[in-house]
């Protein structure tokens, strides 16, 4: 299977969730999957596999960064295998870019597993969800994990802001939003300048903090996933079209939000024409070393 041909792609979606392994395993338990579906007004009958995502994105001529989230300790729900996901994504290297996920609460085993995912399975980055995984990303006990990622020169995606996971459930199912305040990533970005950090989503209600960090730290980026562009905070739209035009990335949060809906609403934003290709493709290509 050939690798990515940047010239043949319309864009790169940097935020796509694998929700099923195709043989009974799901990324979240039924209650959390249903809550996120209600929050996003999405179908509760989704859970795409690696192969389904590859076919979907190949048809639309978009590459996709794919991952799951290992929150085994915090949720008690067994995670999908990042190892298996990366191996299956390798069969679709023309369209898929696999990121790994490890459970930060697993301590030393998380560090060792991250290293194996890089050396043995070829992952191109890592995904973290501090609220779902129940860890504060600025806690120095997780620094050995970041050191492995930085040593490999790979990026890390961190969920920031509100989350649809647990939304509307009593106590939000114990999921704490404060752990996804982007300010908790400022120390991480300062202490690991060789690890690109992608702050996922409009960081509501902390959008100004996210813009400030991305402006200040050369290694920090923002992806625009998880929200329809018509709901983007106005300061984010202004920054994406001006001072952060080289640091903002297209992402959907598929399958909760489809590329079609995202692109349709993005077309209505006041973003300079010359900036749109940067957001849709070129910024991510540069960050991921594609082309």
C-alpha positions in Angstrom: 0.0 0.0 0.0 1.5 3.4 -1.0 2.0 6.1 1.5 0.2 9.4 1.7 0.2 11.5 -1.5 -0.3 15.0 -0.2 -1.0 16.5 -3.6 -4.0 14.0 -4.0 -5.6 15.0 -0.7 -8.1 17.7 0.0 -7.0 17.9 3.6 -5.9 16.1 6.8 -8.4 15.5 9.6 -6.2 15.3 12.7 -8.9 14.1 15.1 -10.7 10.8 14.2 -11.9 8.2 16.8 -11.7 4.5 16.2 -14.6 3.3 18.4 -14.7 -0.5 17.6 -12.2 -3.2 17.0 -14.7 -5.1 14.8 -14.8 -8.2 17.2 -16.9 -7.0 20.1 -14.7 -4.4 21.7 -15.9 -0.8 22.0 -14.0 2.4 23.0 -16.5 3.3 25.8 -19.2 1.5 27.7 -22.8 1.8 26.5 -23.8 4.6 28.9 -20.9 6.9 27.9 -21.4 6.2 24.2 -25.1 7.0 24.5 -24.4 10.2 26.5 -21.9 11.5 23.9 -24.4 10.7 21.1 -27.1 12.8 22.8 -24.7 15.6 23.4 -23.6 15.7 19.8 -27.1 14.8 18.4 -25.3 12.0 16.6 -26.3 8.4 15.9 -25.9 6.0 18.8 -25.3 3.3 16.1 -21.8 4.3 15.1 -18.6 2.8 16.4 -16.5 2.7 13.2 -13.6 0.3 12.8 -10.2 1.2 11.2 -11.3 -0.3 7.9 -14.6 1.6 7.8 -12.8 4.9 8.6 -10.2 4.2 5.8 -12.9 3.6 3.2 -14.9 6.6 4.3 -11.9 9.0 4.2 -10.4 7.6 1.0 -13.7 8.2 -0.8 -13.6 11.8 0.3 -9.8 12.3 -0.4 -9.0 13.2 3.2 -6.3 11.7 5.3 -7.2 10.9 8.9 -5.2 10.8 12.1 -6.9 7.9 14.0 -6.7 6.9 17.6 -8.6 5.6 20.6 -8.3 6.6 24.3 -7.0 4.2 27.0 -8.9 5.1 30.1 -8.9 1.7 31.6 -8.1 2.6 35.2 -10.4 5.6 35.4 -13.4 4.0 33.8 -13.0 0.3 34.4 -13.7 -0.3 30.8 -11.1 -2.2 28.8 -9.5 0.0 26.1 -9.2 -0.9 22.5 -5.7 -2.1 21.5 -3.6 0.7 20.1 -1.2 -2.0 18.9 -3.9 -3.7 16.9 -5.2 -0.4 15.6 -1.8 0.7 14.4 -1.2 -2.6 12.7 -4.5 -2.5 10.9 -4.0 1.2 9.9 -0.7 0.2 8.3 -2.7 -1.6 5.6 -4.2 1.8 4.7 -1.1 3.9 4.8 -2.4 5.9 1.9 -5.0 7.5 4.1 -4.6 6.7 7.8 -2.0 8.1 10.3 -2.1 6.1 13.5 -1.6 7.7 16.9 -1.3 5.6 20.1 -2.9 5.8 23.5 -1.6 4.6 26.9 -3.2 4.9 30.3 -1.2 7.5 32.2 -2.4 6.0 35.5 -0.5 2.8 34.6 2.8 4.4 35.7 5.9 2.7 34.5 4.0 0.3 32.3 2.5 3.3 30.4 6.1 4.6 29.7 7.3 1.2 28.5 4.2 0.6 26.4 4.5 4.1 24.8 8.1 3.2 23.8 6.9 -0.1 22.3 4.1 1.6 20.3 6.7 3.8 18.8 9.5 1.3 18.1 7.4 -1.8 17.3 4.2 -0.5 15.9 5.1 2.8 14.2 2.6 5.2 15.8 3.0 8.8 14.7 1.9 10.5 17.9 -0.2 10.0 21.0 -3.7 11.0 22.2 -4.6 12.0 25.8 -7.9 12.9 27.4 -7.1 14.2 30.9 -10.8 14.4 32.0 -11.7 10.9 30.8 -8.3 9.4 31.9 -8.5 11.2 35.3 -5.1 12.7 35.4 -3.7 16.3 35.7 -1.3 16.6 32.7 1.0 19.0 34.5 1.7 16.5 37.3 5.5 15.8 37.1 4.8 12.1 37.7 3.8 11.9 34.0 7.0 13.6 32.7 8.8 10.2 32.0 5.9 9.5 29.6 6.3 12.8 27.8 10.1 12.3 27.7 9.6 9.1 25.6 7.3 11.0 23.2 9.7 14.0 23.0 12.7 11.8 22.4 10.9 10.3 19.4 10.0 13.8 18.1 6.3 12.9 18.0 3.3 15.1 18.8 0.7 14.6 21.5 -2.9 15.5 21.3 -4.6 16.6 24.5 -8.3 17.0 24.9 -9.2 20.5 26.2 -12.4 22.2 27.3 -15.9 20.8 27.6 -16.5 17.1 26.8 -19.5 15.3 25.6 -18.4 12.1 27.4 -20.5 11.9 30.5 -22.5 15.0 29.6 -26.0 15.0 31.2 -25.3 12.1 33.5 -25.4 12.4 37.3 -22.1 14.0 38.3 -21.0 13.7 34.7 -20.1 10.1 35.6 -17.4 11.5 37.8 -15.5 13.0 34.8 -13.9 16.3 35.9 -13.7 19.1 33.4 -11.0 21.1 35.2 -8.4 18.5 34.2 -8.9 19.6 30.6 -8.1 23.3 31.3 -5.5 24.2 28.7 -3.5 26.1 31.2 -2.4 22.7 32.7 -0.6 22.2 29.4 1.5 25.4 29.7 4.0 23.8 32.0 4.2 20.7 29.8 4.8 22.8 26.7 7.5 24.8 28.5 9.3 21.7 29.9 9.1 19.6 26.7 9.8 22.1 23.9 10.6 19.2 21.5 7.2 17.7 21.9 4.5 19.3 19.7 1.3 19.7 21.6 -2.1 19.8 19.9 -4.8 21.3 22.1 -7.9 19.5 20.8 -11.1 21.4 20.3 -12.2 24.9 20.9 -11.3 25.0 24.6 -14.6 26.3 25.9 -14.8 27.8 28.5 -11.1 28.5 28.4 -10.6 29.7 24.8 -8.6 32.8 25.7 -6.1 30.6 27.7 -5.7 28.3 24.7 -5.0 31.1 22.3 -2.5 32.6 24.7 -0.6 29.4 25.1 -0.6 28.7 21.3 0.7 32.2 20.7 3.4 32.0 23.4 4.7 28.5 22.8 6.1 27.6 19.4 5.4 23.9 20.0 1.6 24.3 20.7 -1.1 24.0 18.1 -5.0 24.0 18.2 -7.2 21.6 16.4 -10.7 22.7 15.5 -12.5 19.4 16.2 -15.5 18.6 18.3 -17.6 21.7 17.4 -19.4 22.7 14.3 -17.5 25.8 13.1 -20.7 27.9 13.3 -20.3 27.6 17.1 -16.6 28.6 17.3 -15.9 31.5 19.7 -15.3 34.7 17.7 -11.8 35.2 19.2 -10.8 31.7 17.9 -12.0 32.6 14.4 -10.1 35.8 14.4 -6.9 34.1 15.7 -7.2 31.3 13.2 -7.3 33.8 10.3 -4.5 35.9 11.6 -1.8 35.4 14.3 -2.4 31.6 14.6 -3.0 30.9 10.9 0.1 28.6 10.8 -0.9 26.8 14.1 -4.6 25.8 13.6 -5.5 22.4 12.3 -8.6 20.9 10.7 -10.2 18.2 12.8 -13.7 16.8 13.1 -14.1 14.4 16.1 -15.5 11.9 13.6 -17.8 9.9 13.9 -19.5 12.5 16.2 -19.1 15.2 13.6 -18.7 14.4 9.9 -16.3 16.2 7.5 -19.2 17.2 5.4 -20.9 19.1 8.2 -17.7 20.6 9.4 -16.6 21.8 6.0 -20.1 23.2 5.1 -20.0 25.4 8.3 -16.3 26.3 7.9 -17.2 27.8 4.5 -19.3 30.4 6.2 -16.6 31.6 8.6 -14.7 34.9 8.0 -11.4 33.2 7.3 -9.1 34.6 4.7 -9.0 32.5 1.5 -5.3 32.1 1.6 -5.5 30.8 5.1 -8.0 28.0 4.4 -5.6 25.6 2.7 -3.2 26.0 5.7 -5.9 25.0 8.1 -7.3 22.2 6.0 -4.0 20.6 5.0 -0.7 22.4 5.0 -0.3 23.1 8.8 -0.9 19.4 9.7 1.3 18.2 6.9 4.2 20.3 8.2 3.6 19.2 11.8 3.3 15.5 10.9 6.2 15.6 8.4 4.1 14.7 5.4 5.1 15.6 1.9 
